Amino acid sequence: MAIAGRYSSDAGGTLQGFQAATNSSTNYNVQAVDGQRWGDYSQTVVDPNDNMTLWTFQEYCDASNSWGMRVVQLIAPAPPPTASLTALPVVGNGPSVSLPIVATSTPNNSGFFDPGADAGGPGYLNRLSASVTGGIVVNSISFTDPSHLALDLNTTGVPWGTYTITFTNPDGQTTTLPITIGSPLPIELMTFAAHAVEKGCELEWVTATEINNDFFTLERSQDGKSFEEIGKVKGAGNSSQILNYNFTDEHPNSGVSYYRLKQTDYDGQYAYSDLVPFMSGKTSFEFANIVANSKEQTLSVYLNNGRDEIVNYSLNDALGKVVYSGSHPAQKGISILHLDGSILQSGIYYITVSNRQSSISRKLYY
C-alpha cells in the first residue's frame, strides 16, 4: 500500500511521488483461482471533526495467506511558524484590542485553516482557536485566508509584560506569537478623529480625565504596521475636566494613512490608542477597507468619497441573493458603513456601493 497526494499550490492534474505505507512482501494465495477475495472494502474519508484531516483504511497482506487493515492518518500542513508571522505592536489594557495576524510567508505549505460554520449541517467539533497566557481573554478569532486572521483580545487588568498567543488549527497543530502589554492608558480618551483641512490632515482628540499624562506623540503609517513620529503635544498632567487637543499633519501620505496616539506618562510608561484611517490626495469614490468579524457578527465597510452625499449599497451572497440594501450618508473623506452580521452565514459575499457618478463592488469573506 502506498500514498500520493498534492498541495493546492502544485500544478493541476499532478501528484507528488508515492510513499509506502506498508512494507509487506508476502503473498496471499488461499484460493486456487485468480481474484483472491479478502476482507472488507477500502475507504478514504475526511475527518468530520475538523474537515481537514484525511483518514484512509486500506487492506494489505500482513503475513503469508493473511490480510490485515492499516489505518493511516494524513495530516494537513501546520499553521505558519512564529518566524513567518508579523510581530505585533505593544498594546495597552482594554476590553477590545483588535489585532491583524499576518503570515509574511508559508514555508512547507503551512497555513491557517477553519472549516467554517457547516451551514445546514451539524457543525464541526473542532474549529480554529486561540489562547493567550497571563489571563488575557480571546473575544474572537476570524479566519480570512491561510495567511490572515483577525484577533480581538480583552486585556483589561493584565499587568505589563510579554505573553504568548497560541493559535491552534482544527487538527490540533499549533503555532505561537508573542504579545507585549504596555502601560494602561492613564487617560480617558473620548474621541480621536482625522479630518481634511486646507493644510493637510487635522487630528483632534478629547480627554475626559488624565493622570500623570506627560505628552502625546502623533504617529503615522501607510500600512497600519510600521509607524513614524510626526509630532508631539504636551499633556495636562492631571485633569478631571474635558480637554480638547489638535495637531495638523501638513504632509499626509498620498492615499490612505493610519494615525494613532502614543500617550506617555511622567515615568516613561506609554500606551497606544486605536488606529484612525484618513484618505488624502484622492477624490475618487472607492473602498478604503473592509473588516468582517463573523465572531462578533459585524461587517464594517470603510468608504472614501470626494464629497458629502447619500450613497446606495447592497450586499449579495455568492448566489446573487440580496442580503442587505439601503442608503448611507457618506461624508467627504473616510466614512464607515456598519452592517449587522448576525444573519450572515460564513462564506463569500459581494458588497456594491454607488453614488451619483459611479458604482464600486468588492468580494469579501465572512
N, C-alpha and C positions, 0 to 999 in steps of 0.2 A: 504494500500500500504506500502511495506517495501523494504529496500535496503540492499544488502550484497555485499561485494567486497573482494579483496585480494591485497596485495602488492607483488612486484616482488620477495621479499625475503621470502614470505610464501611458504609452501610446495605445490608442484604442485597438481592440482586436488582438492584443498580445497578452501573453502570460510570462511570468518570470520562470526561472528554472525549477524543476521538480526537486523536492526534498523528501527523502524516505521517512515514513512514519513508523515502519517496522523493519526488522532485519531478518524476516523469516526466509528460510531456504529449503524447507521441507515440502513434500508433495502430499496431495490428497487424492487418493485413488480407491475409495471404498467400493464404488460401483464398477461393474465390468463394462460399462458403456460410457460414451462421451457425455458431457454435460453433467458433471458431478453436482448433485443437489445438496446444499448445506444451509443451515441457519436461517435467519430472517432476512429482511431487506435492509440495505444500507440507507443512510439518511444524512443530509446536511441541513442544518437549520440555524436561524438567527436567534440568539437568546432573547426571549420575550421580556426579560427583566430590564435590559438596557438597550436593545435594538442596535448593538454594535459588535458584540462578541459572537463568533461563529463556533458552532459545535458540529463535529462530523462523527458518525458512528459507522465504522467500516469493519467488515469481516476479513479475516486473514487466516492463513494456515499456521497455527501456533505450535504444531508438532506433527509428526507423520500421521496422516489419516485423521487429523483432529482440526477443528476450526474454533476460533475464538473471536471475540468482539473487541476492537480497540476504539476507545473514545478519545478524541483529540480536541483540545480547546485551541481555537485560533484567535489570538488576542490582537486587537487593533493597536496602532501606534500610540505611544504615551502622549500626554499633554506636552507642550513646548517646555524645554528645560529652563531653569531660572536664568541662565546666561542669555537666553534669547528674548526675555521679557524686558520691556522698557521700565526703567526704575520709576518708582512712584515719588511724587513730591511729599515734602513734610506737611502733615495736616494737623489741624487743631481738634479740639473737642467739639462735638456737635451731634445731634440726633440723626442727621442725614448727611453723610460725606460721600459724594459721588466720585468714582474713580474709573477712568477708562483703562482696561487691561489690554496691552498691545504686544503681540509677539512680532519682533522685527525679522525673525527667521524661523523656519520649521524644519530643523535637521531631522534626518531619518523619517521624513513624512509625519512628524509629530503634529498634534493639533488638538484643540479643544473640541468637545462634542456634546450635544444634548439631543435626545431623541424627539423632543417636542411633546406636545400635550396628548397625542394619540386621540385626535378628535373622533368621537363615535365609538371608541374602544374603552377598555378597562383602565387605560393609563399604564405608564411604566413604573415599576417599583424603584428603579434607580435612575436618578437624574443628575445632571451636572450640579456640583455643590461647592461651597467654600466654607472654611472655618478659619478663625483668627485667634491667636493666643492672647493672653492678657485680659480676657473678659470682653473683648470687642465683639459686638453683635453684628452679624450679617443680616441686613434688612432685605437685600435682594441680590440676585445674580442673574444676568440676562446674557444669553448666547446670541452673538451676531454671526460669526463665521469661525472657522478653525483658528484664526489669528486674533480675534477681537471678542472681548467680553465687556460688560458694564457691571460694575460692582457698586453697591451702596452700603455703607457701614454706619453703625451707631457707636461713636467713640466717646460718648458722654461720660465724664468722670474718670476716664482712663489716664493713668499717670504718664508723664513724658517718658519716652523711650522708644526702642525699636522692637517690633513684634513681627510675627511670621504669619503670612496668609498661606493656607494650603488649599489648592484647587484640586478637586477630585472628579475625574471623568466617571461616567456611569459604570464603567467596568472596574473601578477601584484604583486605577493608576493615578498617581498624583504628581504635582509639581508645586514649588513654593516660591514666594516673593516677599521680601522684607518690606515693612511699612513703618515709618517713624512718626510718632505722635509728638508734636511740638507743644509749646505753651498754649494753654487755653486762652482764647481771645478775651482780654480783660476789658472789653468794651461791649456795649450792646449796640450793634450796628442795625439801624432801622432800614436804611436804603443805601444802595451803591449802584449808580447808573452812569451810562455814557451817552452823550448827545452830540450831534454835529453842530459846530459853530463855524463862523467865518474863518477863524484862525486854525481850525483843526477839530479835535475831539475834546469836549469838556467833560471831565469826570467829576461827579458830585456824590457826596455821601453824607449821611446824617447819623449821629450817635445819640443815644438816649442817656447812657451813663459811660463813664470812663474811670478806670482805676490804674494808677501808676503808668499812664499812657505817655511814653516819651515822644514818639513820632510815627508818622505813616510814611511808607515807601510805596510809590506807584510803580507797578511793573507791567510790561507789555510783551505779548507773544504773538507770533504769526501762526503757530500750530497748536497752541494750548499746552505745550510741553516745556519748551525752552523759553525762559523769560529774561528780559533785560530791564535794568532800573532806568526810569525816565524822570524821576523827581522825588522830592521829599516834602512833607508838610508837617509842621510841628503840631504835636498833640496838646490837649488841655491839661494833661497830668491826671487830676482827679476832678470829676464833674458829675453832677446828678441832674443836669438840665439838658435839653435838646440843643445840640450844636451842629451847625452846617459847615461843610468843608467843600472846597473845589480845587481842581487843578486842570490846566489846559495842556494837552499834548499837541504841540504845533506840528509834529511830524509823524502822524499815524501811518501805519503800514498801508500800502495800497491793497485794497480788498478787505478781508476780514482780519481784525485784530482782536485779541483777547486781553482784557485787563484784570488785574487783581490788586488788592491792598495787602501790604505786609505791615502788620502792626507790631511795634517793638516797645517793650517795657523799659523802665529805667535800669533793670538788672540785665538787659540784653536778651531776655527771652522774647520770642516772636511767634506769630501765627499768621495764617493767610485767610482772606475772605474767599467767597466763591468767585468764579470767573464771570466776567461780563463781556459779551461779544459786541463788536462795533464794526460797521461797514464803511469804508472810506474809498474815495476815488472812483466810485461807480454809481450810476443812476439807473442801471438796468433792473429788471424785475427778475429775481432769482431766489433759489433756496440758499440760505446761509448754512443751515444744519438741520438734521432730523434726529431726534432722540426718542427711541422706542424702548419702553421698560415694561415688559409683559408681567413681571412680578408685582410691580406697583400699579399695573393696569393703566398706564399713562402713555400718551403719544404727544410729543411736543414738536411742532414744525416752526423753524426759525425762517422768517422771510426777510428779504432785503428789497425795499421798494424806493423809488425815486420821489415819491410824493405821499401825502396823506390821502387815503381813499378807501373805499369799501371793495374788498376782493371776494370772489366766489370760490368755494372749494368743494371737492368731493373725494371721498376715499372709497376705492373699489377693491374687492377681493380678487384673487387670481383668476376667477371665472368671469369677472366683469360686473358682478353684482355690487350695486351702490350700498355701502355700509353707512356712510355719513355724507351729508351735503348741507351747505348753508352759506352764509356770508360772514365776513370778519372785517372789523375796522383795522386796516393796516396803516401804521404811521410811517413817515419818512425815515428811512434807515432800517434798523432791525426791529421787527415786531414778532411776537410769539403767538401761535395758534395752538391752544391746548385742546386735545380730544380725549374723551373718556374711553379707555381701553378695556373696560370691564366686559363688553360684549364681543370683543375680538378673540378669535382663536389664533394660536400660533401658526405663522405661515407668511406668505408673500402678499403684499398689498401694493396698490398704486395710488399715490396722492396727486391730485391735479388742482392747481390754483390758477385763477385767471383774473386779470384786471381789464381795463377798457382797451388796452393795446395788444396784449399777448396772453398766452397760456403756457404754463410750465408743468411738467409731470416728472415724477421720480418713483422708482421702485424702492420699497423698504421691506425689511424683515422684522416681524413682530414675534 
